[in-house]
Amino acid sequence: MDLDVLGGSVETIKKNGYKILEDAAFVRSLKAYGISNLILSDPSKAKQTSTTQRFRLRLVNEAGEEFPTKVEFSRRDSTSSDDMLLGNINPQIAAKFGRLTFSCFHYTAESAVLQKVRALAGRTETQARDVFDLYLLYLGGSVHSEKIIQKISSEERQQAVSALDNLSYEHYRGQVVEYLETEVRLQYDSQETWNLMCTMIRECLHE
């Protein structure tokens, strides 16, 4: 889970983060989702800086299998209140987890598009999920070539195109498709769909 945070000291988030993760009642609540235990990694080795705060742990299911997990808080210098909106979680999504809908801040669609283009261009290890996320934003009508060209430099856009060209369908299958729910997987798991994603995103990045 990756969250962006505005304000709040490093020490406050560190203290409250471990307070929640070490709380017995919180661990018991996870059993409703098939998680029998939570094993925290050594806090002294966790990254706790002014830009990134990371909590590493392992979730243990009822069969004793362990799954490496992390919760990460990031502070972005470029983030402003204009980039965010306050809205309700989709009730259908909340219901899947046995919860009522609630309000939370999220990025505007335009801000999310720009972040994803920059992530595609700047990651040390290119991730196919950036392409998939941009495609979903495109399908939602949020990807506008003129806005990308206006706010992202030609050099950075070219880096994004180069990163896109270095990704393959196999990257996409391993990094994205394997994590989709079954009914959604059937819709997106094909070479043709991947090719269409790449073509659409590439066209949006060119002047």
Beta strands, then each sheet from edge to edge (+ up, - down):
strand 1: 2-4
strand 2: 35-40
strand 3: 52-61
strand 4: 66-74
strand 5: 84-88
strand 6: 103-107
sheet 1: 1+ 4+ 3- 2+
sheet 2: 5+ 6-
end
